[in-house]
Amino acid sequence: MKFIIEKKALTRMLRVLGSDPTKKAHDSVLRLAAQDGQIILHAYETEAGCEALVLEEGVCFFRIDQFLPLVRTYAGEKNLTIEVTPDGIQIGNTKIGRGHWEISLFQNPQIAPLRLTFTQPSPEAVEPGEPVQAELPLWAWAKRVPERTDKI
């Protein structure tokens, strides 16, 4: 998934999503969809969107509290190029591997769920003596929430 978006519009949308002080940002997963010339962000039962130049469609999920601080580091930029791949995310000149962020990517927006919850694996999931996954903190084993029945 890859798109170019006006930084001011992206920052405004992220602020709207995180504006409710009763929500705990560290517990929320951001759904970012790039499709049909639009970027749609969803978190905390709130949705915000704007037009963007979508070069590759897709839907990704990650924690909202990781994204806004990174976007803010590009204060002087008018537009941001954002690319999410199975290896990680790149915003401007900053590339972050999946080992640092919990990222789930769906390259086909039609099969992406509306919500995804990052969970820690249960103790039964790891066999005794089996090596523990060291590279990725992939409690990003996704627990799917109800399948989509609508189309974007």
C-alpha positions in Angstrom: 0.0 0.0 0.0 1.4 3.4 -0.9 -0.1 6.9 -1.0 0.8 10.6 -1.0 -1.3 12.8 1.4 -1.3 16.4 2.5 0.4 16.3 6.0 -2.0 19.0 7.4 -5.0 16.9 6.5 -3.5 13.7 7.9 -2.6 15.4 11.2 -6.1 16.9 11.5 -7.7 13.5 11.0 -5.4 11.9 13.6 -6.2 14.7 16.1 -10.0 14.2 15.6 -9.6 10.4 16.2 -7.6 11.0 19.4 -9.5 14.0 20.7 -11.6 12.1 23.3 -9.7 12.3 26.6 -11.7 9.3 28.0 -10.0 7.0 25.4 -6.7 5.4 26.2 -4.6 5.9 23.0 -2.2 3.1 23.9 -5.0 0.6 23.7 -6.4 1.6 20.3 -5.7 0.1 16.9 -5.8 2.5 14.0 -7.3 1.2 10.7 -5.9 3.0 7.7 -7.5 2.3 4.3 -6.1 3.6 1.1 -8.6 3.0 -1.7 -10.3 4.8 -4.6 -8.3 8.1 -4.1 -9.2 8.3 -0.5 -7.6 7.7 2.9 -9.9 6.6 5.6 -8.8 6.3 9.2 -10.9 4.5 11.8 -10.2 4.3 15.6 -12.4 4.6 18.8 -15.6 4.1 16.8 -14.8 7.3 14.9 -13.9 7.6 11.2 -12.2 10.4 9.3 -11.2 10.6 5.7 -9.8 12.8 2.9 -8.6 12.7 -0.6 -5.1 11.5 -1.4 -3.0 10.2 -4.3 -3.3 6.4 -3.8 -0.5 4.6 -5.7 -1.2 1.1 -4.3 -4.4 0.2 -2.5 -4.5 -1.6 0.9 -5.6 -1.5 4.5 -3.3 -1.6 7.5 -3.7 -1.7 11.2 -1.3 -0.5 13.9 -1.4 1.3 17.2 -2.6 4.9 16.9 -0.1 6.2 19.6 2.8 5.2 17.3 1.6 7.0 14.2 0.9 10.6 15.2 4.3 11.3 16.8 6.0 10.1 13.7 3.9 12.3 11.4 4.6 15.3 13.6 8.3 14.9 13.0 7.7 16.1 9.4 6.5 19.5 10.6 8.0 21.4 7.6 6.6 19.1 4.9 3.5 19.8 2.9 2.9 16.3 1.7 3.9 12.9 3.0 4.6 9.7 1.0 3.6 6.7 3.1 4.3 3.1 2.1 3.3 0.0 4.1 4.8 -3.3 3.1 4.9 -6.7 4.7 8.4 -5.6 6.0 7.2 -2.4 7.7 6.2 1.2 7.1 8.0 4.1 5.5 7.0 7.7 6.0 9.2 10.2 4.2 12.8 9.2 4.9 11.9 7.2 8.0 11.6 3.4 7.6 10.4 1.3 10.5 10.5 -2.5 10.4 7.8 -4.7 11.8 10.1 -5.6 14.7 9.4 -2.1 16.1 5.7 -1.7 15.3 2.9 -4.2 15.3 1.6 -3.9 11.8 -1.0 -5.9 9.9 -1.3 -5.3 6.2 -4.1 -6.4 3.8 -3.1 -5.6 0.2 -6.6 -6.3 -0.9 -9.0 -3.9 0.8 -12.0 -6.0 -0.1 -10.9 -8.8 2.3 -9.7 -6.5 5.2 -11.8 -6.7 8.4 -13.3 -3.5 9.9 -11.5 -4.1 13.2 -8.4 -6.0 14.3 -7.3 -6.6 17.9 -3.7 -7.2 18.8 -3.5 -9.9 21.4 -0.8 -11.7 23.3 -0.5 -15.4 22.5 -2.0 -17.7 25.1 0.4 -19.9 27.0 -1.1 -23.0 25.3 -0.1 -21.5 21.9 3.6 -22.2 22.6 4.8 -25.9 22.9 7.2 -26.6 25.7 10.8 -26.4 24.4 9.7 -24.6 21.3 11.8 -21.5 20.5 9.9 -18.3 21.2 9.6 -15.9 18.3 12.3 -13.3 18.9 12.2 -11.0 15.9 8.6 -9.8 15.9 6.5 -9.0 18.9 3.7 -10.5 16.9 1.0 -10.6 19.3 -0.1 -9.1 16.1 -1.6 -12.5 15.6 -4.9 -11.0 14.9 -8.0 -11.8 16.6 -10.6 -11.0 14.0 -13.6 -9.1 14.9 -16.8 -9.8 12.8 -16.2 -10.0 9.1 -17.3 -7.1 6.9 -20.6 -7.4 5.2 -20.4 -4.0 3.5 -18.1 -2.7 0.8 -16.1 0.5 0.9 
